[in-house]
């Protein structure tokens, strides 16, 4: 994103967890960076990770119904947080709070081919995900009033991502696994689906850089 477009301004928004290091980087280009999360545990984790960073504001909000003013943000960044059933409503909100010259950078889990097997559908349903097809996602955003100015297929990064998940599970202590059994079971299952059961043939990840078209 930073290579393809010249971005700077007053306010940037990050939607979703796990982007603390990105928020710190964006402070080089923006006066204030806001992060919104839709669950309490993610909010507390982000606030802990960003302790002392006064220009990064972490808040818990419904992604589809925020408290921000219209056309408030110069940049909205959302990676792997829009691949949900509420995607349409979230995009409507994003379009409203992004200024007319602002940049919207989004990354989404996509399905690479049909039919999607049950073991892949299972991990998506457990995670509350709803993917679009890799062949149809570009038109989807265009139909929602966005102009695509940059696109990259990040499929090649997924193997490393799931290998890190598997490594995290292997290094967790017995006590950690017992305390967060559901969490570690989900990580192991997802990494096994991708790395061992053929999920790599069906799961992709694409990122777009966009502006509002109308």
N, C-alpha and C positions, 0 to 999 in steps of 0.2 A: 504494500500500500504506500509506504513512504517513498519507494522508488518510482512509483508510477504517477503519483499526484503530489502537488505542493500543498500540504495541509498545514494550517495554523489558524489560530483564532482564540476566542475567549473561553468557550465551553466545549468539552468533549464528553460523550457518554459511552460507557461500556455496559452492555447488558449480559449478565450471567457471571458465574463463578470462574475461578482459576486464572484470572487475567491481571493479577496484582503487578507483575513485572511489566506488563504492557502499559498499565496505568502510569507507572513511574516513568517509563520511556516517553509517553505522550506529554508529560509535563514540560518537556523541552519545546513543545509546539503550542501548548495551550495554557491559559491562566489557571483554569480549574478543570479537574477531571472528576466526573461522577461515575460511581458504579452502583447499579441497582441489581438486587438479588431477590428471589421470590421465596426464600426459606431462611429461617432464623439461624440455623447452623452455618450456612454459607456466609451469612452476614457477619457473624462473630469471627469466623475464620479470616475473612478479608480484613476486618478491623484490626485483628491481631497482627496479621502480616504487614499491614500498612501503618502501624503505630508510629506516630511522629510525623507522618506525611499530611500536613494540615491542608494542602491544596487538593487532596483526593478525598472526596466525600462518598461514603458508603451508606446506602439506604436500602430498606426492604420495601419493595413495591410490586404491584401486579404489572407485568410487562405490557399488558394491553390497556392499562388504565393508570398512567403515571400522574404525578403532581406537577409536572413541568409546564411552563408557559409555551404557547404556540411558537414555532420557529425559533426555539431557544438555542439549539445546538449547531455547531459548525461541523461536528463529526459524531457519528454514531457507529459504534463498533460492536458487532455481535458474532461470536464464533461458537457454533454448535449449541446455541441457545434458542434458536427459532424453529428447529426441526420438531415441532410439537403441534398437536391438533389446533391450538389457538393461533397458529401462524398468521392467518388472515387478519385477525383482530390486532395482533401485535404490529403487523406491518402498517395498518391504518394509523395506529398511535405513533409509530416511528415517522411516518410521512408528515404527521401533524406537528411534531416537535423538532423536526429537522428544518433548518432555514433553507431558503430557496436556492442558495449556492452551496449548501453543505454536502458533505461526503458521507455515504452510507457504505460500510464495509461489512459484509456478512459471509459466514462460512456455514455450509449446511451438509449434514449427512444425506447421502442420496442412494437410491437403489440403482445398481448397475444393469440389472436385467430382470425380466419377469419370466415365470412366476417366482416370487420370493418364497424360499422354503420356510417351513414352520419353525425351524430352529433359529433362523434369523429374525422372523417376526416375533418370536418369543422374547429375545433380548431387547428389541425395540419397545415392545409392550411393557416389559418390566421397567424400562427406563422412561416410559411416557413419551416415546418418540414416534413421530409420524413423518416418514421420508417422502420426498418427491423423487421422480425418476431423473436420472442424469440427463436424459434427452429432452425433458420437458421443463426443467427448473428455470432455464433462462427466459422462456416465454412466460412463465408464471410471474416472474418479477416485472417483466415488461407490461403485462396485462394489469398489474397493480399500480402502474404509473411511475416506474423507475426506468432511467436510462442507464444501461450498463456501459461503463467506460474501461473496465478491466476485468479479466477473468483468468483464473488459474485452477488447474486440476491438482489437488493435493493428495490424490490416491496413494502416492509413493510414501507419504508420511505415516500412513495408518499402521503399517507393520511395526515400525519403531514405537508408536504409541501403545499398541497392544503388548509388545514385548516389555515395555516399562510397567504396564499394569501387572503382568505376570511376575516380573521381578519384585514389585512391591508386595505382592501376596507372599512370595517365597521368603522375603525378609521380615515379614511381620512376626512378632512373637506369638506364642500360644495364648498369652493373656490378651493381646490385642485382638486376635481372631475370635476369642470367646466373647470379648466385650462388644465387638462390632461384627458379629457372625454374618448378618444379612449383607452388610457392605462388602466384606471380603469374599463371600460366596458369589456375589454378583460380579465382582472384578474377575475372579477366576473363571466364571462361566463365560463372560464376554470375551476374555482373551482366548479361551479355548475354542470358542465358536469361530473366531477370526483366524487363529493361527493353526488350528488342528482339524477343524471340521469343514473347511471350505467356505467360510464366511467371506473370505477375501474376494471371492468371485461375484459377490452380490452387494458388498458394502463399499461405498465411495465417499469422497469428501471434496466439495468444490467451493471455492471462494470467489466472490464478486466484489468489485468496487462500483458504486452507483451514485447517481444524482437523481433528484426528483425530475421527472419529465413534464409533469403538469401539476 
